[in-house]
Amino acid sequence: MNFDGWLLFEISLAGLGTGGLYALTALAFVMIYKATKVVNIAIGEMLMIGAYLFLAFTSTLMLPIWAAIPLSLLASALIGGLIERTLIRPMLGESPISSFMVTVGLSSILIGLVELIWTADQQRLPEFFPSKPILIGEAFVSPKIFYGFAIALLFIAVVLVTFRYWRGGVALRATASDQAAAYSVGINVPKVFSLAWMLAGAIAGVAGIVVGSIGGVSSAMGAFGLSVLVVVIFGGLDSVLGALVGGLLVGVIEALAGFYLGGEYKILATFGLLVLILMVRPYGLFGTHEIERL
């Protein structure tokens, strides 16, 4: 393989690294949508909160990394449950656009809280990834991208196995399939709603810590959620497979567009892909035809 081939391979690997984080965050989005039918526009801000919680535990409270990470995920999960209980559950029975607008407001609230507590300045998270360069053939991969991708794949696998075998995961899948049927067999559907938001909060927290360790943390981190929204619409709002495939594909397309066309074309390429898929399959690659568009 010539130099240009290895260069293309290297860029694609970097895109897959980012795409893995897109897929992980999109999984949190899909989990909420499947269980509660809420389009959570604030998924990027939930990711941001997870990163700032990690910053608080490590830099402010001076906790070791091994303690700060689980505490950050636990706090992210509790915040997700609090959001569901105080903002989302009162909207049950309302139109989808009402719940959607609540999450739009939630996005602004979370950004305001972060800027009030930590300011809008960019900050660095403590280094916890190995720094040894990663070489695959002649292609160099940033250690942070490589290990971030590995973490994303690990957590995606854990979530999928949990859904398959854990009783709570079964309840989530049952509620996502048919809420009325879930009620009829004794499943506490409101509790399942809370569980979905708590798990989504923890997953977003994982993604936030990894994303923050790569590029730093700031109140603008929520912009990461824009690409995640493209991923879930591209793959299908209710499709776990769509989140995984869409995340990896969007990550690679962004990386290629950014390198060959310029960084300013990354978002253009992403949303161009979105427009294309919506013209061909309005419900996404793997989404069901019954999805209601806002």
C-alpha positions in Angstrom: 0.0 0.0 0.0 1.4 3.4 -0.9 1.7 6.4 1.3 -1.6 7.9 0.2 -3.3 4.6 1.1 -1.8 4.6 4.6 -2.8 8.3 5.0 -6.4 7.5 4.1 -6.3 4.6 6.5 -5.0 6.8 9.3 -7.6 9.4 8.7 -10.3 6.8 8.6 -9.1 5.4 12.0 -9.3 8.8 13.5 -12.8 9.1 12.1 -13.8 5.8 13.6 -12.4 6.9 17.0 -14.7 9.9 16.9 -17.5 7.9 15.5 -17.4 5.4 18.4 -18.1 8.3 20.8 -20.9 9.5 18.5 -22.3 6.0 18.6 -22.1 5.7 22.4 -23.8 9.1 22.9 -26.4 8.2 20.2 -27.1 5.0 22.2 -28.1 7.2 25.2 -30.4 9.2 22.9 -32.0 6.1 21.4 -32.5 4.6 24.9 -34.5 7.6 26.0 -36.5 7.8 22.8 -37.4 4.1 22.7 -38.6 4.1 26.3 -40.3 7.5 26.6 -40.7 8.8 23.0 -39.0 12.0 24.0 -36.6 13.6 21.5 -33.9 14.8 23.9 -32.2 17.7 22.2 -30.1 18.3 25.3 -28.1 15.0 25.0 -24.9 17.1 24.2 -25.4 19.1 27.4 -25.8 15.9 29.4 -22.5 14.8 28.0 -21.0 18.2 29.0 -22.3 17.8 32.6 -20.6 14.4 32.9 -17.3 16.0 31.9 -17.6 18.9 34.3 -18.5 16.6 37.2 -15.3 14.6 36.5 -13.4 18.0 36.5 -15.0 18.9 39.9 -14.2 15.6 41.5 -10.6 15.6 40.3 -9.5 19.2 40.2 -11.7 20.7 43.0 -12.1 17.8 45.4 -8.7 16.3 44.4 -10.0 12.8 44.3 -8.0 10.1 42.5 -9.0 9.1 38.9 -10.2 5.7 40.0 -12.7 7.2 42.4 -13.7 10.3 40.3 -14.8 8.3 37.3 -17.5 6.1 39.0 -18.6 9.0 41.2 -19.0 11.2 38.0 -21.1 8.4 36.3 -23.2 7.9 39.4 -23.9 11.7 39.6 -24.7 11.8 35.9 -27.2 9.0 36.3 -28.8 10.8 39.3 -29.1 14.0 37.3 -30.7 12.1 34.4 -33.2 10.6 36.9 -33.9 14.1 38.3 -34.5 15.5 34.9 -37.0 12.8 34.1 -38.8 13.1 37.4 -39.1 16.9 37.5 -39.3 18.0 33.8 -40.3 15.0 31.6 -42.8 13.1 33.7 -45.1 16.0 34.1 -45.3 16.2 30.3 -46.7 12.7 29.9 -49.8 12.8 27.7 -48.8 16.1 26.1 -47.8 16.5 22.5 -44.3 15.4 21.4 -43.4 19.0 20.5 -44.1 20.0 24.1 -41.6 17.5 25.5 -39.2 18.4 22.7 -39.3 22.1 23.7 -38.7 21.2 27.4 -35.4 19.6 26.4 -34.5 22.6 24.3 -35.0 24.7 27.5 -33.1 22.1 29.5 -30.1 22.6 27.1 -30.0 26.3 27.8 -30.3 25.7 31.6 -27.4 23.3 31.7 -25.2 25.6 29.7 -26.1 28.5 32.0 -25.3 26.4 35.1 -21.9 25.4 33.8 -21.0 29.0 32.9 -22.2 30.1 36.3 -20.2 27.6 38.2 -17.1 27.0 36.0 -17.2 30.0 33.6 -17.2 29.7 29.8 -13.4 29.3 29.6 -12.0 26.1 28.2 -10.3 23.9 30.8 -8.3 20.7 30.7 -9.1 17.4 32.4 -6.4 15.5 34.2 -4.5 13.1 31.9 -5.4 9.5 32.5 -4.9 7.8 29.1 -1.5 6.2 28.2 0.6 8.4 26.1 2.6 5.8 24.2 2.0 6.3 20.4 -0.2 3.7 18.7 0.9 2.4 15.3 -1.2 0.1 13.1 1.0 -0.7 10.2 2.3 2.6 9.0 -0.7 4.5 10.3 -0.4 6.6 13.5 -3.4 6.8 15.8 -3.6 9.3 18.7 -3.5 7.4 22.0 -6.5 9.3 23.2 -8.5 8.5 20.1 -7.5 4.9 20.2 -8.3 4.3 23.9 -11.4 6.5 23.7 -12.7 4.3 20.9 -11.9 1.2 22.9 -13.8 2.6 25.9 -16.8 3.4 23.7 -16.9 -0.1 22.2 -16.6 -1.6 25.7 -19.5 0.4 27.1 -21.6 -0.2 24.0 -21.1 -4.0 24.5 -21.9 -3.7 28.2 -25.2 -1.8 27.4 -26.2 -4.3 24.8 -25.5 -7.3 27.0 -27.3 -5.6 29.9 -30.4 -5.0 27.7 -30.3 -8.7 26.7 -30.0 -10.4 30.1 -30.6 -7.9 33.0 -34.2 -7.8 34.3 -34.3 -4.0 34.1 -33.0 -4.2 30.5 -35.8 -6.6 29.6 -38.3 -4.2 31.2 -36.8 -1.4 29.1 -37.2 -3.4 25.9 -40.7 -4.4 26.8 -41.7 -0.8 27.5 -40.1 0.4 24.3 -42.1 -2.2 22.3 -45.5 -1.5 23.8 -46.2 0.6 26.9 -49.7 -0.7 27.3 -48.6 -4.3 27.1 -45.8 -3.6 29.6 -48.4 -2.1 32.1 -50.6 -5.2 31.6 -47.9 -7.6 32.7 -47.1 -5.6 35.8 -44.1 -3.5 34.7 -43.8 -0.2 36.5 -43.6 2.0 33.4 -42.9 5.3 35.1 -40.0 3.6 37.0 -38.7 2.3 33.6 -38.8 5.9 32.3 -36.6 7.0 35.2 -34.3 4.0 34.6 -33.9 4.9 30.9 -33.0 8.5 31.8 -30.5 7.4 34.5 -28.8 5.0 32.2 -28.7 7.5 29.4 -27.2 10.1 31.8 -24.4 7.6 32.9 -23.7 6.7 29.2 -23.5 10.4 28.3 -21.2 10.9 31.3 -18.8 8.3 29.9 -18.8 10.0 26.5 -18.3 13.4 28.2 -15.3 12.3 30.1 -13.6 10.8 27.1 -14.5 13.7 24.8 -13.3 16.2 27.5 -10.0 14.4 27.9 -9.4 14.6 24.2 -10.4 18.2 23.5 -10.9 19.9 26.9 -14.1 21.0 28.5 -16.1 24.1 27.9 -19.7 25.3 27.8 -19.6 24.8 24.1 -19.2 21.0 24.4 -22.9 20.6 23.8 -22.2 21.3 20.1 -21.0 17.6 20.1 -24.7 16.8 20.4 -25.4 18.3 16.9 -23.4 15.6 15.2 -25.1 13.0 17.5 -28.5 14.2 16.4 -27.4 13.7 12.8 -26.4 10.2 13.8 -29.7 9.2 15.4 -31.8 10.8 12.6 -29.5 9.1 10.0 -29.7 5.7 11.6 -33.3 6.0 12.9 -34.5 7.5 16.2 -35.5 4.2 17.6 -32.7 2.0 16.2 -29.8 0.8 18.4 -28.2 -0.6 15.2 -28.7 2.7 13.5 -27.0 4.5 16.3 -23.9 2.3 16.0 -23.7 2.2 12.2 -24.6 5.9 11.9 -22.1 7.0 14.5 -19.1 5.2 12.8 -20.1 6.4 9.4 -20.6 10.0 10.4 -17.3 10.0 12.2 -15.4 8.7 9.1 -17.2 11.2 6.8 -16.4 14.1 9.1 -12.7 13.1 9.3 -12.3 12.7 5.5 -14.2 15.9 4.8 -12.1 17.8 7.4 -8.8 16.6 6.0 -9.4 16.7 2.3 -11.8 19.7 2.1 -10.9 21.7 5.2 -12.2 21.8 8.7 -15.0 24.2 7.8 -16.6 21.5 5.6 -17.0 18.9 8.3 -20.4 20.1 9.4 -21.4 20.8 5.8 -20.6 17.2 4.9 -22.4 15.8 8.0 -25.6 17.7 7.3 -25.4 17.1 3.6 -25.4 13.4 4.5 -28.4 14.0 6.7 -30.4 15.7 3.9 -29.5 12.9 1.5 -30.7 10.1 3.8 -33.9 12.0 4.7 -34.7 12.4 1.0 -34.3 8.6 0.4 -35.4 7.2 3.8 -37.2 9.8 5.9 -37.3 7.4 8.9 -33.6 6.7 8.8 -31.6 3.7 7.7 -32.9 1.4 10.3 -35.8 3.3 11.9 -39.4 2.1 11.8 -41.9 3.7 9.5 -44.1 4.7 12.4 -41.6 7.3 13.8 -43.4 10.6 14.3 -41.3 13.6 12.9 -41.5 16.9 14.7 
